[in-house]
Amino acid sequence: MKLLVAAVGHRMPAWVDDGFAEYAKRMPREAPLELVAVKAEPRNSGKPVDALMAAEAERLRAAL
């Protein structure tokens, strides 16, 4: 079994990367943990929030 964490965004603060690395290291060998970051929709595009979230949701589904 492989566990996948999918998140919107990139360039996380160092403490997030460090925390994820520590958590992933503690997972059993039979269940490796992987982090996949998908691109966030630009917030300055003038699109309504629902449209932004729908585009990001589609990217998350594609990553899975």
C-alpha positions in Angstrom: 0.0 0.0 0.0 1.2 3.5 -0.8 -0.1 6.6 0.9 -0.4 9.9 -1.0 -0.9 13.4 0.4 -2.0 15.8 -2.3 -1.9 19.5 -1.6 -2.5 22.7 -3.4 0.5 25.0 -3.6 4.2 24.9 -3.6 7.2 26.6 -1.9 6.1 25.5 1.6 7.9 26.9 4.6 10.9 24.9 5.7 9.1 23.8 8.9 6.3 22.1 6.7 8.9 20.2 4.6 10.8 19.2 7.8 7.6 18.0 9.5 6.5 16.0 6.5 9.9 14.4 6.1 9.9 13.4 9.8 6.3 12.0 9.6 7.1 10.1 6.3 10.2 8.6 8.0 8.1 7.2 10.8 5.7 5.4 8.4 6.2 1.6 8.1 8.1 0.4 5.1 4.9 -1.3 3.8 3.1 2.0 3.6 5.4 4.7 2.1 4.1 8.2 2.2 4.4 10.6 -0.8 3.6 14.3 -1.0 2.3 15.7 -4.3 1.9 19.4 -4.7 -0.4 20.7 -7.5 -0.3 24.2 -8.9 -2.6 26.8 -7.2 -4.8 28.8 -9.4 -3.7 32.5 -9.6 -5.7 34.6 -7.2 -5.3 37.7 -9.3 -7.2 36.3 -12.4 -10.5 37.9 -11.4 -12.2 34.5 -11.4 -14.8 33.8 -8.7 -13.7 31.7 -5.7 -15.9 28.8 -6.8 -14.1 28.7 -10.2 -10.6 28.8 -8.6 -11.5 26.0 -6.2 -13.0 23.9 -9.1 -9.8 24.2 -11.1 -7.7 23.2 -8.2 -10.0 20.3 -7.4 -9.6 19.1 -10.9 -5.8 19.2 -10.6 -6.0 17.3 -7.3 -8.2 14.6 -8.9 -5.7 14.3 -11.8 -2.8 13.9 -9.3 -4.7 11.0 -7.6 
